[in-house]
Amino acid sequence: MEFVNAKTIIQTVKGNHSWFGASYNMNIYRGCNQGCIYCDSRSSCYQVNNFDTIKVKKNAPFIIENELSRKQKTGIISMGSMSDPYNECETELLYTRKALGSVLKYNFGVFIITKNILVLRDIEILKEINKKNVVNVAITITTANDTLQSRIERNVSSTSSRFNALRELSEAGLFTGILLMPLLPFINDTEENIVSIIEMAHKANVKYIYPSFGVTLRDNQRDYFFEKIGPSLMEKYISEFKDSYMCTSTNHKELKSIFISKCKEYGILYNMKDIIEESKKYINEEQLSLF
């Protein structure tokens, strides 16, 4: 871990295609030591040197408090688009928790992406935010198998513990979902894996699953990925995808059909527009129940 200077942290989302309804992005940390072999944030375009060292933005709580107090328009803040807000440094620093305090204070909503069950620590403050605005907690799950997960996501909470966390978050009345991404060709892009995740999501009362039937690979991210999967699988990737940025599962049409069918069977959302609308409806229903 090291501290880095930051002049600003809250960034306005531009364009009409909002990621889960977010109006702003907030990344308190840069880099990551969770060891996921597929992480796109390793790409050189993000200019994060020594990616495995977590860079903590100096005075992040103060900067966030100051920036949110100046916003004339509230909205939903996305946390975790570039670096997990619940990495191991957060256990001691509490920067994410302090940021959530400012989110609550200024009546913003929040969309959180994480692979770490440390998010359970902040259930009570998330419930308070949810009384005023949208709270959407998405946990990334790529495989139903703990053993495979430990090989492709090396330093994070196990898949089984993430499902337990989703159950606890749902029981607390929070809107929860799964980012089923990436599905790695020749590794976890199987019908068995997808169906297992959907069934486990149903048991955890998850409201949505948002998938990606492939993986993106570019420059040093590609090199890192190939190093981790070994020469045999690397040859398969090169043969099938050449130097393509988007490596889509060869059976993606079949997998998508199975995915949609099973989600419909269990009443799980999967379309971005529907997820955004339901998250708004969800908080309205919770507020109405108080009266």
Secondary structure as UniProt FT lines:
FT   STRAND          2..4
FT   STRAND          10..12
FT   TURN            20..21
FT   STRAND          24..26
FT   STRAND          29..30
FT   TURN            37..38
FT   HELIX           40..42
FT   HELIX           44..46
FT   TURN            51..52
FT   STRAND          55..57
FT   TURN            58..59
FT   HELIX           60..70
FT   STRAND          76..79
FT   TURN            85..86
FT   TURN            88..89
FT   HELIX           90..93
FT   HELIX           95..105
FT   TURN            106..107
FT   STRAND          109..114
FT   HELIX           117..122
FT   HELIX           123..130
FT   TURN            131..132
FT   STRAND          135..140
FT   HELIX           146..152
FT   TURN            154..155
FT   HELIX           159..171
FT   TURN            172..173
FT   STRAND          175..180
FT   TURN            185..188
FT   HELIX           191..203
FT   TURN            204..205
FT   STRAND          208..211
FT   STRAND          214..216
FT   HELIX           219..241
FT   TURN            242..243
FT   STRAND          246..248
FT   TURN            250..251
FT   HELIX           252..266
FT   HELIX           272..288
FT   TURN            289..290
//
